[in-house]
Amino acid sequence: MKLYLTLLHLSDTVRYQMACYSTREAAKQLGLSLITLKRYIAAKKIPLPPITRVGGVRVRLWAEGDIKRVREILPKIQNGRKIRYQTEKRRHDNKKK
């Protein structure tokens, strides 16, 4: 569901369109699965866009800026499983010495 919000200037000659994405589409834009994005959201590792009412339903609409901000944060998010195994390996190697 790609939703376009239109901002009209006082005269109808100037129109700005901003593409907004659902959380599922934002995950696809970021190259993540929906479940992974939701896990990052639940762990508060990424900032959320504000809740918007569309047709009486509360949804989060992801603007291009929101997706760009998350894309910059993604490399800094540490995957716990990889870090855990690296840490265990270091401990094991230290015990041998």
DSSP file (Angstrom, degrees, kcal/mol; ACC not computed):
  #  RESIDUE AA STRUCTURE BP1 BP2  ACC     N-H-->O    O-->H-N    N-H-->O    O-->H-N    TCO  KAPPA ALPHA  PHI   PSI    X-CA   Y-CA   Z-CA
    1    1 A M              0   0    0      0, 0.0     2,-0.6     0, 0.0    21,-0.4   0.000 360.0 360.0 360.0  99.4    0.0    0.0    0.0
    2    2 A K        -     0   0    0     19,-0.1     2,-0.5    17,-0.0    19,-0.2  -0.855 360.0-165.3 -94.7 123.4    1.9    3.1   -1.2
    3    3 A L  E     -A   20   0A   0     17,-1.8    17,-2.0    -2,-0.6     2,-0.6  -0.914   7.7-153.2-114.1 133.3    0.1    6.2    0.0
    4    4 A Y  E     -A   19   0A   0     -2,-0.5     2,-0.5    15,-0.2    15,-0.2  -0.925   4.5-156.7-109.0 121.9    0.8    9.6   -1.4
    5    5 A L  E     -A   18   0A   0     13,-1.6    13,-1.4    -2,-0.6     2,-0.5  -0.835  12.3-154.3 -94.3 131.7    0.2   12.6    0.9
    6    6 A T  E     -A   17   0A   0     -2,-0.5     2,-0.6    11,-0.2    11,-0.2  -0.920   7.6-162.2-113.7 129.7   -0.4   15.8   -1.1
    7    7 A L  E     -A   16   0A   0      9,-1.8     9,-1.4    -2,-0.5     2,-0.4  -0.946  13.5-154.7-109.4 117.1    0.4   19.2    0.3
    8    8 A L  E     -A   15   0A   0     -2,-0.6     7,-0.2     7,-0.2     4,-0.1  -0.770   5.5-141.6 -95.8 134.9   -1.4   22.0   -1.6
    9    9 A H        -     0   0    0      5,-1.6    -1,-0.0     2,-0.5     7,-0.0  -0.278  43.8 -86.4 -78.0 174.7    0.0   25.5   -1.6
   10   10 A L  S    S+     0   0    0      2,-0.1     2,-0.3    -2,-0.1    -1,-0.1   0.887 123.2  44.5 -55.5 -39.7   -2.5   28.4   -1.5
   11   11 A S  S >  S-     0   0    0      1,-0.1     3,-1.0     3,-0.0    -2,-0.5  -0.795  93.2-123.3 -99.8 152.4   -2.7   28.2   -5.2
   12   12 A D  T 3  S+     0   0    0     -2,-0.3    -2,-0.1     1,-0.2    -1,-0.1   0.361  95.2  88.0 -75.4   8.4   -3.1   24.8   -6.8
   13   13 A T  T 3  S+     0   0    0      1,-0.1     2,-0.5    -5,-0.0    -1,-0.2   0.797  80.0  60.1 -80.0 -26.8    0.0   25.4   -8.9
   14   14 A V    <   +     0   0    0     -3,-1.0    -5,-1.6     2,-0.0     2,-0.4  -0.897  64.4 171.5-106.4 124.1    2.5   24.1   -6.3
   15   15 A R  E     -A    8   0A   0     -2,-0.5     2,-0.5    -7,-0.2    -7,-0.2  -0.998  14.2-164.9-133.0 133.9    2.2   20.4   -5.2
   16   16 A Y  E     -A    7   0A   0     -9,-1.4    -9,-1.8    -2,-0.4     2,-0.5  -0.962   7.1-164.8-115.1 132.3    4.5   18.4   -3.1
   17   17 A Q  E     -A    6   0A   0     -2,-0.5     2,-0.5   -11,-0.2   -11,-0.2  -0.968   4.0-170.5-120.3 135.0    4.2   14.7   -2.9
   18   18 A M  E     -A    5   0A   0    -13,-1.4   -13,-1.6    -2,-0.5     2,-0.3  -0.982  20.7-133.4-124.0 121.3    5.8   12.5   -0.3
   19   19 A A  E     -A    4   0A   0     -2,-0.5    45,-0.6   -15,-0.2     2,-0.4  -0.558  22.8-166.6 -75.0 133.9    5.8    8.8   -0.7
   20   20 A C  E     -AB   3  63A   0    -17,-2.0   -17,-1.8    -2,-0.3     2,-0.3  -0.954   1.8-158.8-122.1 143.4    4.8    6.9    2.5
   21   21 A Y  E     - B   0  62A   0     41,-2.4    41,-3.1    -2,-0.4   -19,-0.1  -0.861  17.3-119.1-121.8 152.4    5.2    3.2    3.0
   22   22 A S     >  -     0   0    0    -21,-0.4     4,-2.5    -2,-0.3     5,-0.2  -0.313  41.5-100.5 -74.8 171.3    3.7    0.6    5.3
   23   23 A T  H  > S+     0   0    0     37,-0.2     4,-2.3     1,-0.2     5,-0.2   0.880 125.5  52.8 -63.4 -37.7    5.9   -1.2    7.8
   24   24 A R  H  > S+     0   0    0      2,-0.2     4,-1.8     1,-0.2    -1,-0.2   0.922 111.9  44.7 -62.9 -44.4    6.0   -4.2    5.4
   25   25 A E  H  > S+     0   0    0      2,-0.2     4,-2.4     1,-0.2    -2,-0.2   0.862 110.8  54.2 -69.1 -35.4    7.1   -2.0    2.5
   26   26 A A  H  X S+     0   0    0     -4,-2.5     4,-1.9     2,-0.2    -2,-0.2   0.911 107.1  51.2 -63.9 -41.4    9.6   -0.2    4.7
   27   27 A A  H  X>S+     0   0    0     -4,-2.3     5,-2.8     1,-0.2     4,-0.8   0.910 110.3  49.4 -60.9 -41.7   11.2   -3.6    5.6
   28   28 A K  H ><5S+     0   0    0     -4,-1.8     3,-0.7     1,-0.2    -2,-0.2   0.902 109.4  51.3 -64.3 -41.1   11.4   -4.5    1.9
   29   29 A Q  H 3<5S+     0   0    0     -4,-2.4    -1,-0.2     1,-0.2    -2,-0.2   0.844 112.3  47.5 -62.8 -33.8   13.0   -1.1    1.1
   30   30 A L  H 3<5S-     0   0    0     -4,-1.9    -1,-0.2    -5,-0.2    -2,-0.2   0.555 114.3-116.9 -85.0  -9.1   15.6   -1.8    3.9
   31   31 A G  T <<5S+     0   0    0     -4,-0.8     2,-0.3    -3,-0.7    -3,-0.2   0.778  75.5 120.5  77.9  26.5   16.3   -5.3    2.7
   32   32 A L      < -     0   0    0     -5,-2.8    -1,-0.3    -6,-0.2     2,-0.2  -0.786  67.3-108.1-116.3 160.8   15.0   -6.9    6.0
   33   33 A S     >  -     0   0    0     -2,-0.3     4,-2.2     1,-0.1     5,-0.2  -0.531  33.0-114.5 -79.5 158.9   12.2   -9.3    6.7
   34   34 A L  H  > S+     0   0    0      1,-0.2     4,-2.4     2,-0.2     5,-0.2   0.896 117.2  53.3 -60.4 -40.2    9.1   -7.8    8.4
   35   35 A I  H  > S+     0   0    0      2,-0.2     4,-2.2     1,-0.2    -1,-0.2   0.898 107.7  50.4 -64.1 -40.9    9.8   -9.9   11.5
   36   36 A T  H  > S+     0   0    0      2,-0.2     4,-2.3     1,-0.2    -1,-0.2   0.929 111.2  48.4 -63.4 -44.7   13.3   -8.6   11.7
   37   37 A L  H  X S+     0   0    0     -4,-2.2     4,-2.2     1,-0.2    -2,-0.2   0.915 111.4  50.2 -61.9 -41.9   12.1   -5.0   11.5
   38   38 A K  H  X S+     0   0    0     -4,-2.4     4,-2.7     2,-0.2    -1,-0.2   0.860 108.9  52.5 -65.1 -34.8    9.5   -5.7   14.1
   39   39 A R  H  X S+     0   0    0     -4,-2.2     4,-2.2     2,-0.2    -1,-0.2   0.914 109.3  48.7 -66.1 -42.2   12.1   -7.2   16.4
   40   40 A Y  H  <>S+     0   0    0     -4,-2.3     5,-2.8     2,-0.2     6,-0.7   0.885 112.3  49.6 -62.8 -38.1   14.3   -4.1   16.0
   41   41 A I  H ><5S+     0   0    0     -4,-2.2     3,-1.3     3,-0.2    -2,-0.2   0.938 111.1  48.3 -65.2 -46.7   11.3   -1.9   16.8
   42   42 A A  H 3<5S+     0   0    0     -4,-2.7    -2,-0.2     1,-0.3    -1,-0.2   0.854 112.3  48.8 -63.1 -35.0   10.4   -4.0   19.9
   43   43 A A  T 3<5S-     0   0    0     -4,-2.2    -1,-0.3    -5,-0.2    -2,-0.2   0.452 111.2-125.4 -83.0  -0.5   14.0   -3.8   21.1
   44   44 A K  T < 5 +     0   0    0     -3,-1.3    -3,-0.2    -4,-0.2    -2,-0.1   0.858  68.7 135.0  58.1  39.0   13.9    0.0   20.5
   45   45 A K      < +     0   0    0     -5,-2.8    -4,-0.2    -6,-0.2    -1,-0.1   0.656  65.7  40.3 -87.8 -17.7   17.0   -0.2   18.2
   46   46 A I  S    S-     0   0    0     -6,-0.7     2,-0.2    -9,-0.1    -1,-0.1  -0.956  89.2-107.5-130.9 150.5   15.5    2.0   15.6
   47   47 A P        -     0   0    0      0, 0.0    23,-0.1     0, 0.0    -2,-0.0  -0.487  33.6-137.0 -75.8 146.8   13.4    5.2   15.7
   48   48 A L        -     0   0    0     -2,-0.2     3,-0.1    -7,-0.1    14,-0.0  -0.766  11.7-119.9-102.8 146.5    9.7    4.9   14.8
   49   49 A P        -     0   0    0      0, 0.0    13,-0.1     0, 0.0     3,-0.1  -0.458  46.4 -89.5 -73.6 159.3    7.6    7.2   12.7
   50   50 A P        -     0   0    0      0, 0.0    11,-0.7     0, 0.0     2,-0.3  -0.261  44.2 -99.3 -68.6 159.1    4.6    8.8   14.4
   51   51 A I  E     -C   60   0B   0      9,-0.2     2,-0.4    -3,-0.1     9,-0.2  -0.616  41.7-166.9 -78.7 135.6    1.2    7.1   14.4
   52   52 A T  E     -C   59   0B   0      7,-3.6     7,-3.1    -2,-0.3     2,-0.6  -0.944  19.1-127.2-124.6 145.1   -1.1    8.5   11.8
   53   53 A R  E     +C   58   0B   0     -2,-0.4     2,-0.5     5,-0.2     5,-0.2  -0.831  27.8 177.4 -93.4 123.8   -4.9    8.0   11.4
   54   54 A V  E >  S-C   57   0B   0      3,-2.9     3,-1.4    -2,-0.6    -2,-0.0  -0.958  74.7 -21.2-126.5 111.5   -5.9    6.9    7.9
   55   55 A G  T 3  S-     0   0    0     -2,-0.5     3,-0.1     1,-0.3    -1,-0.1   0.844 127.4 -51.3  60.6  34.4   -9.6    6.2    7.5
   56   56 A G  T 3  S+     0   0    0      1,-0.3     2,-0.4     0, 0.0    -1,-0.3   0.474 117.1 111.6  83.3   1.7  -10.1    5.7   11.3
   57   57 A V  E <   -C   54   0B   0     -3,-1.4    -3,-2.9     2,-0.0     2,-0.6  -0.907  66.6-130.4-110.9 136.0   -7.2    3.2   11.5
   58   58 A R  E     +C   53   0B   0     -2,-0.4     2,-0.3    -5,-0.2    -5,-0.2  -0.756  40.7 159.8 -87.0 122.0   -4.0    4.0   13.4
   59   59 A V  E     -C   52   0B   0     -7,-3.1    -7,-3.6    -2,-0.6     2,-0.6  -0.912  41.5-120.3-136.2 161.9   -1.0    3.2   11.2
   60   60 A R  E     -C   51   0B   0     -2,-0.3     2,-0.6    -9,-0.2   -37,-0.2  -0.938  26.4-160.0-103.7 120.1    2.7    4.1   11.0
   61   61 A L        -     0   0    0    -11,-0.7     2,-0.6    -2,-0.6   -39,-0.2  -0.900   7.7-146.9-103.6 122.3    3.6    5.6    7.7
   62   62 A W  E     -B   21   0A   0    -41,-3.1   -41,-2.4    -2,-0.6     2,-0.1  -0.790  12.7-158.6 -92.1 116.3    7.3    5.5    6.9
   63   63 A A  E  >  -B   20   0A   0     -2,-0.6     4,-2.0   -43,-0.2     5,-0.2  -0.406  35.5-101.4 -84.3 167.9    8.5    8.4    4.8
   64   64 A E  H  > S+     0   0    0    -45,-0.6     4,-2.4     1,-0.2     5,-0.2   0.883 124.1  54.6 -57.3 -39.1   11.6    8.3    2.7
   65   65 A G  H  > S+     0   0    0      2,-0.2     4,-2.3     1,-0.2    -1,-0.2   0.874 105.9  51.3 -63.9 -38.3   13.5   10.2    5.5
   66   66 A D  H  > S+     0   0    0      2,-0.2     4,-2.0    -3,-0.2    -1,-0.2   0.914 111.8  46.6 -64.4 -42.9   12.5    7.6    8.1
   67   67 A I  H  X S+     0   0    0     -4,-2.0     4,-2.4     1,-0.2    -2,-0.2   0.899 111.7  51.4 -66.6 -40.2   13.8    4.8    5.9
   68   68 A K  H  X S+     0   0    0     -4,-2.4     4,-1.6    -5,-0.2    -2,-0.2   0.909 108.9  51.2 -62.9 -41.9   17.0    6.7    5.2
   69   69 A R  H  X S+     0   0    0     -4,-2.3     4,-1.2     1,-0.2    -1,-0.2   0.904 112.1  46.0 -62.2 -42.9   17.5    7.3    8.9
   70   70 A V  H  X S+     0   0    0     -4,-2.0     4,-2.3     1,-0.2    -1,-0.2   0.885 107.5  57.9 -68.2 -38.1   17.1    3.6    9.7
   71   71 A R  H  < S+     0   0    0     -4,-2.4    -1,-0.2     1,-0.2    -2,-0.2   0.856 106.7  49.2 -60.5 -34.4   19.3    2.6    6.8
   72   72 A E  H  < S+     0   0    0     -4,-1.6    -1,-0.2     1,-0.2     4,-0.2   0.812 113.4  46.6 -72.5 -30.2   22.1    4.7    8.4
   73   73 A I  H >X S+     0   0    0     -4,-1.2     3,-1.7    -3,-0.2     4,-0.8   0.799  92.5  80.5 -81.3 -30.8   21.5    3.0   11.8
   74   74 A L  G >< S+     0   0    0     -4,-2.3     3,-1.2     1,-0.3    -1,-0.2   0.840  87.5  53.6 -51.4 -45.0   21.4   -0.6   10.5
   75   75 A P  G 34 S+     0   0    0      0, 0.0    -1,-0.3     0, 0.0    -2,-0.1   0.781 107.3  54.1 -63.2 -21.6   25.2   -1.2   10.2
   76   76 A K  G <4 S+     0   0    0     -3,-1.7     2,-0.4    -4,-0.2    -2,-0.2   0.643  85.1  97.7 -85.1 -15.4   25.6   -0.1   13.9
   77   77 A I  S << S-     0   0    0     -3,-1.2     2,-0.5    -4,-0.8   -37,-0.0  -0.625  71.2-140.5 -77.3 125.2   23.0   -2.6   15.2
   78   78 A Q        -     0   0    0     -2,-0.4     2,-0.7     1,-0.0    -2,-0.1  -0.727   8.2-130.7 -90.6 131.1   24.8   -5.7   16.5
   79   79 A N     >  -     0   0    0     -2,-0.5     4,-2.0     1,-0.2     3,-0.3  -0.714  16.6-147.7 -79.1 114.7   23.4   -9.0   15.8
   80   80 A G  H  > S+     0   0    0     -2,-0.7     4,-2.7     1,-0.2     5,-0.2   0.814  91.5  56.3 -56.4 -36.9   23.4  -10.7   19.2
   81   81 A R  H  > S+     0   0    0      2,-0.2     4,-2.2     1,-0.2    -1,-0.2   0.938 109.2  45.2 -64.5 -46.6   23.9  -14.2   17.9
   82   82 A K  H  > S+     0   0    0     -3,-0.3     4,-2.1     1,-0.2    -2,-0.2   0.930 115.9  46.6 -62.7 -44.9   27.1  -13.3   16.0
   83   83 A I  H  X S+     0   0    0     -4,-2.0     4,-2.6     1,-0.2    -1,-0.2   0.896 110.0  54.5 -64.0 -40.4   28.5  -11.4   18.9
   84   84 A R  H  X S+     0   0    0     -4,-2.7     4,-2.5    -5,-0.2    -1,-0.2   0.930 110.4  44.9 -61.2 -46.0   27.6  -14.2   21.4
   85   85 A Y  H  X S+     0   0    0     -4,-2.2     4,-2.2     2,-0.2    -1,-0.2   0.869 112.7  51.3 -68.2 -35.9   29.5  -16.8   19.4
   86   86 A Q  H  X S+     0   0    0     -4,-2.1     4,-2.2    -5,-0.2    -1,-0.2   0.915 111.4  48.3 -64.7 -41.6   32.5  -14.5   19.0
   87   87 A T  H  X S+     0   0    0     -4,-2.6     4,-2.4     2,-0.2    -2,-0.2   0.919 111.3  49.4 -65.0 -44.0   32.5  -13.8   22.7
   88   88 A E  H  X S+     0   0    0     -4,-2.5     4,-2.5     1,-0.2    -1,-0.2   0.891 110.1  51.5 -62.3 -39.0   32.3  -17.5   23.5
   89   89 A K  H  X S+     0   0    0     -4,-2.2     4,-2.6     2,-0.2    -1,-0.2   0.912 109.4  49.8 -64.8 -42.2   35.1  -18.3   21.1
   90   90 A R  H  X S+     0   0    0     -4,-2.2     4,-2.3     2,-0.2    -2,-0.2   0.913 111.8  48.5 -62.1 -42.7   37.3  -15.6   22.8
   91   91 A R  H  X S+     0   0    0     -4,-2.4     4,-1.9     2,-0.2    -2,-0.2   0.923 112.1  48.9 -62.7 -43.9   36.6  -17.0   26.2
   92   92 A H  H  X S+     0   0    0     -4,-2.5     4,-1.3     1,-0.2    -2,-0.2   0.910 112.3  48.1 -63.0 -42.9   37.4  -20.5   25.1
   93   93 A D  H  X S+     0   0    0     -4,-2.6     4,-1.0     1,-0.2    -1,-0.2   0.864 110.2  52.3 -66.4 -36.1   40.7  -19.4   23.4
   94   94 A N  H  < S+     0   0    0     -4,-2.3    -1,-0.2     1,-0.2    -2,-0.2   0.849 105.7  54.4 -68.6 -33.9   41.7  -17.5   26.6
   95   95 A K  H  < S+     0   0    0     -4,-1.9    -1,-0.2     1,-0.2    -2,-0.2   0.844 104.3  55.4 -67.7 -33.6   41.1  -20.6   28.8
   96   96 A K  H  <        0   0    0     -4,-1.3    -1,-0.2     1,-0.2    -2,-0.2   0.818 360.0 360.0 -68.2 -30.7   43.4  -22.6   26.6
   97   97 A K     <        0   0    0     -4,-1.0    -1,-0.2    -3,-0.1    -2,-0.2   0.472 360.0 360.0 -79.0 360.0   46.3  -20.2   27.1
